[in-house]
Structures are given as structure tokens and as C-alpha cells.
Amino acid sequence: MTEDTLRNLLESVRAGDEPIDGAIARLRSMPFEDLGFAKVDHHRSIRCGFPEVIYSEGKTTEQVVTIFQKRAEAGGNVLATRATHEVYDAVNKEFSAAEYNSAARTITLRQVEAKPCKGTIAIVAAGTSDFSVSEEARITCEIMDQQTETYYDVGVAGIHRLLAYSTALQQASVAVVVAGMEGALASVVGGLVDCPVIAVPTSVGYGASFHGLAALLAMLNTCASGVSVVNIDNGFGAGYSASLINRRFGGM
């Protein structure tokens, strides 16, 4: 249930179009709906500004579909992350408008007309191997009504590629920087822009990268001010945080 849905319900009761018993029945599922294997948080949009997101890994296809249905019925946009194509096929049978991004492994269902914020979120990726995490960040931002610009394959091994976009990057309200290997890109971008930078280490790299740990530690130890770091491969977390920042300070 979104804030707009709640307002409309209360207005309907006040106008006499919705009986009190009917309104109580609709409100009974707040703040959550117990499915036995999951408790769907219908109140999260009101508290946090965006409905609960479905993390698909570790859940059965049937569980994801059931949660997706409950989320969709409650209104608002729906986002499921780390979803396989098998899961999407099952969801798509129930919701033909649902869209799948195979790189990001996301399923989205837009049920509310987009109201883009004024600012732009830059999604900056070091290499093509970081594409899936970058796309997860981008999809998250866009389902949260954010405008994005992507700058992919601009890692420090060919830093002239990044510098070619320095003027455009300086127009961003927030930057999400995705990099594996040594993770140096976040520090470089942090030294070029005056907006918050959210760094995402990825598990891309050879043996001593330790599945992203090297990039994570490098980003945590950045000397560039204004750089925050999320967990390894967490494009969703970076996109969500960037969206909240831009929504609050970029303006609607």
C-alpha cells in the first residue's frame, strides 16, 4: 500500500463510496501479510518511499511468484532482484507487463506512472565484465523514477576514456561507480565530481582479488572525499541509496 493508495481509500470512506467494513478489510493486511514462508511488508512504501523489493535467490520459483503477486496486488511498482529466467517466465504468466533484464537478473513491473526527479544519476563502470552489477544499479534507479546516464568500460587502464566524459559526469547529482580488479575507479571519479559517489566493488578479477575483497578494501581506503561503499556486487544497494539521495536533494 502506497501513500496515494491510503489517501484514496480514506477519501473514499469520507465521501461514502467505501463502507467502513470494507476499508477495515483492506487495512487488515497492514503492516504486513503473513504467507507462512514470508511476511510481505505492505507498509514499507509509506515508511521508506518505495515498496519492499524481492530478493529472489534462495527462494523457490513458487515463493517468488506468490510474493510478486501479493506485492503487485497491493499497488506500486514491483522489483525482484537476482531472478533467473525460469522465475521470470513463471511471473510473466501472471503479469504479462513484467519485464526481465537478463544481465541485471531483475524483474520489474511498473504500475505507477513515472515521475522523474530533476537530477541525474551517473552509472559508471570500469569494464564490460562489470556490466551485470551496473545494470542492476541502473534498473533499480529507473524503477524508482530516477533519470540515469551510463558510462561503461571507462576503467583506469585507459583513463582517457573516463576523462572524455568528465564534463558530463560533473553534471550528475549522484554517481554510482562499479569496479572490480583493484577498484581504483571510484577514487578517480571521486576526485572529479562534487556529488556523492557510491562505490560498488565487484567480484571480477584474478586470484588475489579474492572475489572482490581487494576492490572492497581499496574503495574503503579511498583518499577521495565523498565516496561511500556498498557490499561486493551489490548494484541494487547502490542504486537504491543513490535514488534516495537524489529524491531528497535532487528535487522532484
C-alpha positions as CSV (number, residue, x, y, z in Angstrom):
1,M,0.0,0.0,0.0
2,T,1.4,3.4,-1.1
3,E,0.7,6.7,0.5
4,D,-1.5,7.6,-2.5
5,T,-3.5,4.4,-2.1
6,L,-4.1,5.1,1.5
7,R,-5.2,8.7,0.8
8,N,-7.6,7.5,-1.9
9,L,-9.1,4.9,0.5
10,L,-9.6,7.4,3.2
11,E,-11.1,9.9,0.8
12,S,-13.5,7.1,-0.4
13,V,-14.6,6.5,3.2
14,R,-15.2,10.2,3.8
15,A,-17.2,10.5,0.5
16,G,-19.3,7.5,1.5
17,D,-18.1,5.5,-1.6
18,E,-16.3,2.9,0.6
19,P,-18.1,1.3,3.6
20,I,-16.1,1.3,6.8
21,D,-16.1,-2.5,7.0
22,G,-14.6,-2.6,3.5
23,A,-11.9,-0.2,4.5
24,I,-11.1,-2.2,7.6
25,A,-10.8,-5.3,5.5
26,R,-8.4,-3.6,3.1
27,L,-6.3,-2.2,6.0
28,R,-6.2,-5.5,7.9
29,S,-3.1,-6.6,5.8
30,M,-1.2,-3.6,7.1
31,P,1.6,-3.5,8.1
32,F,2.4,-7.0,6.7
33,E,0.7,-10.0,5.2
34,D,1.8,-13.4,6.6
35,L,2.2,-16.1,3.9
36,G,3.7,-18.6,6.2
37,F,7.1,-18.7,4.4
38,A,7.2,-14.9,4.1
39,K,5.8,-11.8,5.7
40,V,5.2,-9.3,2.9
41,D,5.8,-5.7,4.1
42,H,2.9,-3.7,2.6
43,H,3.8,-0.7,4.8
44,R,7.3,-0.2,3.5
45,S,6.4,2.2,0.8
46,I,4.8,4.6,3.3
47,R,7.8,4.3,5.7
48,C,10.7,4.2,3.2
49,G,9.3,5.7,0.0
50,F,9.5,2.5,-2.1
51,P,7.8,-0.8,-1.7
52,E,9.6,-3.9,-0.5
53,V,11.9,-5.4,-3.0
54,I,12.0,-9.2,-3.6
55,Y,15.4,-10.9,-3.4
56,S,14.9,-14.0,-5.5
57,E,18.0,-16.1,-4.7
58,G,17.3,-18.8,-2.1
59,K,13.6,-18.8,-2.8
60,T,11.7,-21.3,-4.9
61,T,10.0,-20.1,-8.1
62,E,6.6,-20.6,-6.5
63,Q,7.6,-18.5,-3.5
64,V,8.8,-15.6,-5.7
65,V,5.7,-15.7,-7.8
66,T,3.4,-15.7,-4.7
67,I,5.3,-12.8,-3.2
68,F,5.3,-10.9,-6.5
69,Q,1.5,-11.4,-6.8
70,K,0.9,-10.0,-3.3
71,R,3.2,-7.1,-3.9
72,A,1.5,-6.3,-7.2
73,E,-2.0,-6.5,-5.7
74,A,-1.0,-4.0,-3.0
75,G,-0.1,-1.4,-5.7
76,G,3.0,0.4,-6.5
77,N,5.9,-0.7,-8.7
78,V,7.5,-4.2,-8.2
79,L,11.2,-5.1,-8.4
80,A,12.6,-8.5,-8.0
81,T,16.4,-8.9,-8.0
82,R,18.7,-11.9,-8.6
83,A,16.0,-13.7,-10.6
84,T,16.6,-16.4,-13.1
85,H,14.8,-16.6,-16.5
86,E,12.8,-19.5,-15.1
87,V,11.5,-17.3,-12.4
88,Y,10.7,-14.6,-14.9
89,D,8.8,-17.0,-17.1
90,A,6.6,-18.0,-14.2
91,V,6.0,-14.4,-13.2
92,N,5.3,-13.4,-16.8
93,K,2.4,-15.9,-17.0
94,E,0.7,-13.9,-14.3
95,F,1.9,-10.5,-15.2
96,S,2.4,-10.0,-19.0
97,A,3.7,-6.5,-18.4
98,A,6.6,-7.6,-16.3
99,E,10.0,-7.0,-17.9
100,Y,13.2,-9.0,-17.5
101,N,16.7,-7.7,-17.8
102,S,18.9,-10.8,-18.3
103,A,22.1,-9.0,-17.5
104,A,20.9,-7.5,-14.3
105,R,18.7,-10.5,-13.4
106,T,15.9,-8.2,-12.5
107,I,12.1,-8.4,-13.0
108,T,10.2,-5.1,-12.9
109,L,6.5,-4.3,-13.1
110,R,5.6,-0.7,-13.5
111,Q,2.1,0.1,-12.2
112,V,2.6,3.7,-11.4
113,E,3.3,6.4,-13.9
114,A,6.9,7.6,-13.7
115,K,7.6,11.0,-12.0
116,P,11.3,11.5,-12.7
117,C,13.4,13.6,-10.3
118,K,15.2,16.6,-11.7
119,G,18.7,15.3,-11.0
120,T,20.6,12.6,-12.9
121,I,22.4,9.6,-11.5
122,A,25.5,8.6,-13.3
123,I,26.2,4.8,-13.5
124,V,30.0,4.4,-14.2
125,A,31.5,1.0,-14.8
126,A,35.2,0.1,-15.1
127,G,34.9,-2.8,-17.5
128,T,32.4,-4.8,-19.6
129,S,32.7,-7.6,-17.0
130,D,31.1,-5.3,-14.5
131,F,28.1,-4.9,-16.8
132,S,25.7,-7.1,-14.8
133,V,26.2,-5.2,-11.5
134,S,26.0,-1.9,-13.3
135,E,22.7,-2.8,-14.9
136,E,21.3,-3.9,-11.6
137,A,22.1,-0.4,-10.2
138,R,20.6,1.2,-13.3
139,I,17.3,-0.8,-13.3
140,T,16.9,-0.1,-9.6
141,C,17.3,3.6,-10.1
142,E,14.9,3.7,-13.0
143,I,12.1,1.8,-11.3
144,M,12.5,4.3,-8.5
145,D,11.8,7.1,-11.1
146,Q,15.3,8.3,-11.4
147,Q,17.0,9.6,-14.6
148,T,20.3,7.8,-15.4
149,E,23.2,8.2,-17.7
150,T,25.6,5.3,-18.2
151,Y,29.3,5.4,-18.7
152,Y,30.5,1.9,-19.3
153,D,34.0,0.4,-19.9
154,V,35.9,3.5,-18.7
155,G,38.3,1.9,-16.3
156,V,41.7,3.3,-15.2
157,A,43.7,1.1,-17.5
158,G,42.5,3.5,-20.2
159,I,41.8,6.6,-18.2
160,H,41.4,8.8,-21.3
161,R,38.1,7.1,-21.8
162,L,36.8,8.3,-18.4
163,L,38.2,11.8,-18.9
164,A,36.4,12.2,-22.2
165,Y,33.2,12.2,-20.1
166,S,34.4,14.4,-17.2
167,T,32.2,17.4,-18.1
168,A,29.1,15.2,-18.3
169,L,29.9,13.4,-15.1
170,Q,30.2,16.8,-13.3
171,Q,26.6,17.4,-14.1
172,A,25.4,14.3,-12.1
173,S,23.6,14.6,-8.8
174,V,24.9,11.2,-7.6
175,A,27.4,8.8,-9.2
176,V,27.4,5.0,-8.8
177,V,30.9,3.7,-9.6
178,V,31.2,-0.1,-10.3
179,A,34.7,-1.7,-10.5
180,G,36.4,-5.0,-9.8
181,M,40.2,-5.8,-10.0
182,E,41.9,-3.1,-7.9
183,G,38.8,-0.9,-7.6
184,A,40.7,2.3,-8.3
185,L,37.9,3.9,-10.5
186,A,35.9,5.0,-7.5
187,S,38.7,7.2,-6.2
188,V,39.3,8.7,-9.6
189,V,35.7,9.6,-10.1
190,G,35.6,10.9,-6.5
191,G,38.4,13.3,-7.4
192,L,36.5,14.6,-10.4
193,V,33.0,15.4,-9.2
194,D,31.3,17.4,-6.4
195,C,28.4,14.9,-5.8
196,P,28.1,11.9,-3.6
197,V,29.9,8.8,-5.0
198,I,28.6,5.3,-4.2
199,A,31.3,2.7,-4.9
200,V,30.4,-0.9,-5.8
201,P,33.2,-3.4,-5.7
202,T,32.6,-6.4,-7.9
203,S,33.9,-10.0,-7.8
204,V,35.7,-9.5,-11.1
205,G,39.4,-10.3,-11.1
206,Y,42.1,-12.9,-10.8
207,G,43.1,-14.9,-7.8
208,A,44.5,-12.3,-5.4
209,S,41.4,-10.2,-6.0
210,F,39.7,-12.6,-3.6
211,H,36.3,-12.4,-5.3
212,G,36.1,-8.7,-4.9
213,L,37.7,-8.3,-1.4
214,A,40.7,-6.4,-2.9
215,A,38.4,-3.9,-4.6
216,L,36.2,-3.6,-1.5
217,L,39.3,-2.8,0.7
218,A,40.7,-0.4,-1.8
219,M,37.4,1.5,-2.0
220,L,37.1,1.6,1.8
221,N,40.5,3.1,1.9
222,T,40.0,5.8,-0.8
223,C,41.6,9.1,-0.3
224,A,38.8,10.8,-2.2
225,S,36.2,12.6,-0.1
226,G,32.6,11.9,-0.6
227,V,32.9,8.2,-1.5
228,S,30.7,5.6,0.3
229,V,31.0,1.9,-0.3
230,V,28.4,-0.9,-0.5
231,N,28.9,-4.6,-0.4
232,I,30.5,-6.7,-3.2
233,D,28.3,-7.0,-6.3
234,N,25.5,-5.0,-4.6
235,G,24.3,-3.0,-7.6
236,F,20.8,-2.9,-6.1
237,G,22.0,-1.4,-2.8
238,A,24.0,1.3,-4.6
239,G,21.1,2.2,-6.9
240,Y,18.6,2.3,-4.1
241,S,20.9,4.6,-2.0
242,A,21.6,6.8,-5.0
243,S,17.8,7.1,-5.6
244,L,17.1,8.1,-2.1
245,I,19.8,10.8,-2.1
246,N,18.6,12.2,-5.4
247,R,15.0,12.1,-4.4
248,R,15.7,14.0,-1.2
249,F,18.2,16.5,-2.5
250,G,17.8,16.5,-6.3
251,G,14.2,17.6,-6.1
252,M,11.1,16.2,-7.8
